């Protein structure tokens, strides 16, 4: 199964820009104003503290300077932003400084082994992705959709054995702009988180500094960490290398079509070419919240900080 993010990025952008926004199967078609009103209703957490992610038996220790959506609120925001089912999205972390966003999407597919990472071929993966997009571009042109090119690795795939987390980042471009697709996969005892970094290219400082910074806020609870795996646990039947290949939509090992597992093990859905649109909901909510706070402040209170753009 090809990587969804690379296949429909421009079609998704056209849909968001030119059509009323459909927030999901249970929603009527929403205008931009209605969509923002729905975003305003969500429970935006800004207080630093310890927050549980119940689906995955994990937690996030939120510091000052970040906002957080959890559970149904995270899934709702994701559906409103992407227009697809987001029931697996259990947390979204917003960086108040640069407005980058990190999505935590959990899949309880069982224990994923970490013994095949040595077989990951970054150069081979990149070549496959570039060739695949070149083939797809002819179809895009016939459909009146702009081309999409994979420039190369911003961060080559790497596996952090201490946290059982794989990281990578790709640079892409079309006729309008270039952007970064940055991802991570963190393994747990009973599944994994597929983590998506969404932000402007200028605010990306490398997976080890940008995406991994937020990953450092997250950990699994005792008994649910990767190291807690025990005989008899449910097995995913796949290794981290093959899973990474599946997410990227490339073949793995001796001709094994990792992409064929995509429908079972993951869905790739954050389309970074529309990052400005996705992030706009958060920025607009924050500006409205500050205006509301200002209206409710007593005369002796200091004014709220100015909204950033």
N, C-alpha and C positions, 0 to 999 in steps of 0.2 A: 504494500500500500504506500503510495507516494506521500511525502511529507505534506500535510494539508497546508501548512503555512506558506510553503513555496508555491503551491499549486493555485491558490485562490486569492492571493494577496491583493492583486489589482482589481479583481472582480468584487471582492469585499469592499475595497475602498470606493469603487464606483457606486456600490449599493448604499454605502453610508452617506456619501455625498449627495446623491441624486434622488434617493427615494426616501419616503417616510420610514422611520426606524421600526422594524418588527422585533420586539424584545424577546419573543419566545412563542412556543406553540400555544400557550394559554393566554397570551396577550393579544389585544387588538393592535393594529398598526399604530405606532406612536409617532407623534411629531417630536421635533427636537425639544420643544418646551415641555411636553408631557414626559419625555424621557428624563429631562433634568429634574422635573418635579418628583419622579420616582426615586432618583438618586438622592434628592434632598431628604427623603423619608428614612433613609437607611441609618442604622446606628453606628455613627462614626466614633471610633474610640481614639482618644488622644492622650489619655492619662497613661503615664509610664507604669508598667506593672507586668505581672505574670498572667498569661492568658492561655487557656486550654483549647486544643484542637481535638475535639472528642472523637471524631471519625477515625483519626489515625493514632490516637493515644500519644499525642505529642503536644508541644507547647511553644509559645513565643514569648520571650522576655523583651517587651517593648520599651525602648529608651525614649527620652525626650526628643522631640523633633520628628516624630513619625506619627502616622495615622494608621489605624487598623480596622478592617472589616472581617467579621468572623461568621462562619456557618452560613445560615440562610441569607444574611446580608451580603456576604462575599459572593455567593452563587448568584444572587440577584443582580449585583453590580456587573458581574462578568457577563451574564446573559444580556443585560442592557447594553454593554459595551461591544459585545462580539456578535450578538444575534443568534447564538447557537446554545445548545443545552450546556449548562455549567454545573450540573448537580454534584460533580466531583470536586469543585473548587471550594476549599474549606477555609482559606484565609487569603487576604490581600493586604500587603504592606505598602504604604505610600511614604516616600521620602519627602518631607516638607521643604527641603532645601532645593532639590533639583527636579521635583515632581516625577521622578522615576517610580515605577511600580513593580512589585514582585508578586506574582501569583503562585500560590501553593495548591496544587491539584493532586489529590491522593487517589491511588488505585490499590485496593486490597486484593491483589492478584496472587499473593503468596511470596515465598522467599525467592529472591533473585540471586543467583550465585555471582561471585566476583572473580572467577578463575579464568575468564576468557578475555580480559582487557588487553593482554599482550597481543592479541590478534587484531586489535583495532588499527587500521591503516589510514591515517589521516590524509595522506596524499591521494590514496585510492578513493576514499570517501568523497573528497573534494572533486576529483575528476568525474566521478559518477554524477554528482549533483550538478556540475556545470554542463555536462553533456545532456542530462535529462531536461534542464531548463531550456537549452538551445532547441531541443526537439519540440518542447511545448510552445515555444515562442511563435512558431509558424501557425499553430492553432489560435494563439492569442490574437495575432494580426488578423486572421480571417474573421474572428469574432469582434473585431474592433476594440480589443483590449491591448494596452501598452505592454511592451516586452518586460521581462524580468531576468536579470543576470545575477549570478553568484560570483562575486569578486574573489573571495577567498576567506581564509580563516582570520578572524580578529583575535581569537584565542583558540589554538589547536586543542583537540580533545585531550583531557587529562583526568586522571582518577586519583582522588585523595583517599588513600586507604584508611587514614585515621578517622575520617567522618563517613566513609563509604559513599562518597559523592563524586559523580562525574560532572565535569564542566566543559562547555564549549561555547564559542560565539562565531557567527558568520556575518560577513559584510555582503550586502546586496545593493542593487541599484536598478532604477528604471529611468525613464526620460525626465522625471520630475525631481528625484532626489536619491540619495543613498541612505541606508539605515543599517542597524545592527540587530541580528536575531541572536540573543544570548539565552542559554538554557542550562539547567542542571537537573540531574536525577539523583535523589538521595534515597538510599536503600534502608528499609526497616525490616523487622522480623517477619512481618506479614504482608509486605507490599512495598510500595515506593511512592515518593512524591515526585511528580514532574513539575519543575519550577521554571517559570518564564519571567525574564526581566524585560520590562517595557520602558523605554525612555528615549530621549533624543540622543543622537550620535555624539553630540558635544559633551554630554554628561556621562558617557561611558568611559570608565578608567581602567577597564580590564576586569575579567571575571574574578581575579584574585582580590581586587579592591572594591568593586562595585556590587556584583551579584553575591559574592562570597561574604561581603559585609553583612548583608541581610540574612544570609544563610547562617551566619554566626549567632543570630538571635533565636534560632530554631533548634530544637532537639526533641528526641523521642523520650517518652516516660520510661521509668525503670520497668524492665520486663518486656518492652516492645522495641528495644534497640536491635540493630543488626546482630550485635554480639550475643544477644539473648536467644538466638536461634537454637532450637532443640529438635532432636529426632521426633518425627511424627507431625511436625509443622507442615502446613500446606506449602507445596512447591509451585513456583511459577513455571518451571520447566524452561527457563531461559537465563542466560548470563547477562551481565551489565554491558558487555561489548555488543552482543546481538541486539539488546534492547536499544542501545544508542543508535545502532545502524537502522533499526526499525523506525525510530523517531525521525531520523534524517531521510528515510526512504531509500536506502541503498542496500546492496547485497553485502553479505557478511560471510567471511570464511570461504570454503570451497564451493562457491556458487549458491550458497544458501540464501534464499530470498527473505531477508529479515523483514522487508516491508510487508510481507504477507501476514505478519503477526500484528500489524498495527491496529486492526479493528478489534483485536482481543485485548491488547496490552496497553494501548495509549491512545490519546488523540492529541494532535498538535494543532493549536488553534489561535495562539496570539499572533496577530498579523501586525508586524511592527511598522509597516508603511503607514498605518493609520494611527500611529502613536499619538499624534496631536489631537485626534478626535477622541481617542480613548481617555487620554489624560485630561481632556477638557472638562469632563464631568466632575472630576475631583477638584480642579482649579475653580470651577464655577461654584461648587458647593462650599468650598472654603471661603470664597469671597462673600457669599451670601451669609454664611455663618458669622463672619466678622461684622458684617453690617447689622445683623440681628443683635449680636452681642453689644455693639456700640449703642443701639437704641435702648437696650435694657440697663446699661451701666448707670449707676448713680452719679450725680454731678462731681462727687469727690474722687471718683475712681479714675485711674489713668486711661487714656484711650487705648483701644486694641492695636496691635501691630498692623502696619499697612499690608494689604494683600499683595502677594508677589505674583508676577505673571510668568 
